[in-house]
Amino acid sequence: MAGAQAELLGRRWVHSHEEDSETELVFRPDTYSFPPSRGRESFLLRDDRTFTDRGIGPTDRPEESTGTWDLEEDRWVVLREKDTNVVLRRLDIQSVSEDRLVLRK
């Protein structure tokens, strides 16, 4: 996934759990019209290769982490802790378009 497709990643992606399958997670841009939900996980991939990851904490309040990200082997988005460079998450991209990002579970 090189060139123009890699540029599609640079935005905030929000989990559209209604569209998930047994093997895939679906994310939509934050401008998408989502149905009501108690909370949604999301992550922002910036062009400067920094990210903000927002999840649902144990008290149902959002929790954020930040760091850097890279695209590896045109398939993996790797999220790393800023100071230690420890891998926090490795996202396996199945497809990406302007309005949909599909990751392997």
C-alpha positions as a printed Julia matrix, in Angstrom:
105×3 Matrix{Float64}:
   0.0     0.0    0.0
   2.14    2.79  -1.22
   1.68    6.32  -2.47
  -1.87    7.63  -2.6
  -3.33    4.75  -0.57
  -0.91    5.38   2.29
  -2.07    9.01   2.35
  -5.63    7.83   3.04
  -4.55    6.69   6.5
  -3.84   10.23   7.73
  -7.12   10.99   9.53
  -9.19   10.0   12.58
 -10.67    6.51  12.22
 -13.61    5.48  14.4
 -14.62    1.87  15.07
 -17.9     1.01  13.33
 -18.51   -2.16  15.34
 -21.89   -2.66  13.66
 -20.03   -3.54  10.45
 -17.49   -5.95  11.97
 -17.36   -9.57  10.85
 -15.86  -12.63  12.52
 -12.48  -11.84  10.96
 -12.5    -8.08  10.34
 -12.82   -4.77  12.19
 -14.32   -1.84  10.3
 -13.41    1.81  10.88
 -14.93    4.93   9.33
 -13.72    8.56   9.2
 -14.95   10.67  12.11
 -17.24   12.55   9.7
 -19.31    9.38   9.13
 -22.9     9.36  10.43
 -22.73    6.67  13.11
 -25.78    5.28  14.91
 -25.95    5.98  18.66
 -23.44    4.03  20.78
 -22.24    4.06  24.4
 -18.72    4.71  23.17
 -16.43    4.07  20.25
 -12.72    3.43  19.99
 -10.82    5.64  17.57
  -7.34    6.59  16.49
  -5.92    9.62  14.72
  -2.99    9.04  12.36
  -1.32   12.35  11.55
   0.81   13.14   8.51
   3.79   13.87  10.8
   3.69   10.17  11.86
   2.3    10.85  15.34
  -0.93    9.3   16.57
  -3.54    9.57  19.29
  -5.32    6.34  20.23
  -8.59    6.72  22.13
 -10.19    3.75  23.83
 -12.9     3.14  26.38
 -11.48    2.95  29.89
 -12.66    0.8   32.8
 -15.0     3.56  34.0
 -16.54    3.99  30.51
 -14.59    7.23  30.07
 -12.29    7.73  27.09
  -8.58    7.06  27.67
  -5.91    8.32  25.27
  -2.4     7.27  24.42
  -0.01    8.95  22.02
   3.1     8.04  20.12
   4.42    7.52  16.63
   3.24    5.33  13.78
   4.76    3.77  10.69
   3.47    1.83   7.72
   5.46   -1.41   7.39
   5.5    -3.74   4.39
   2.63   -1.75   2.87
   0.29   -3.68   5.16
   0.88   -2.99   8.85
   0.25    0.22  10.75
   2.56   -0.02  13.75
   1.78    2.2   16.75
   4.75    2.83  19.07
   5.12    4.51  22.43
   6.74    7.88  21.91
   9.6     7.73  24.43
  10.44    4.01  24.47
   9.58    3.02  20.87
   7.79   -0.06  22.29
   5.14   -1.42  19.92
   1.69   -0.79  21.39
  -0.43   -2.13  18.53
   0.07   -3.63  15.1
  -2.88   -3.07  12.75
  -3.22   -5.51   9.83
  -4.79   -3.56   6.93
  -7.11   -5.52   4.68
  -8.34   -2.5    2.7
  -8.5     1.26   2.91
 -10.52    3.84   0.96
 -11.72    7.4    1.53
 -14.6     6.22   3.72
 -13.63    2.79   5.09
 -10.67    1.1    6.76
 -10.83   -2.67   7.27
  -8.43   -4.4    9.67
  -7.93   -8.1   10.34
  -8.92   -9.1   13.89
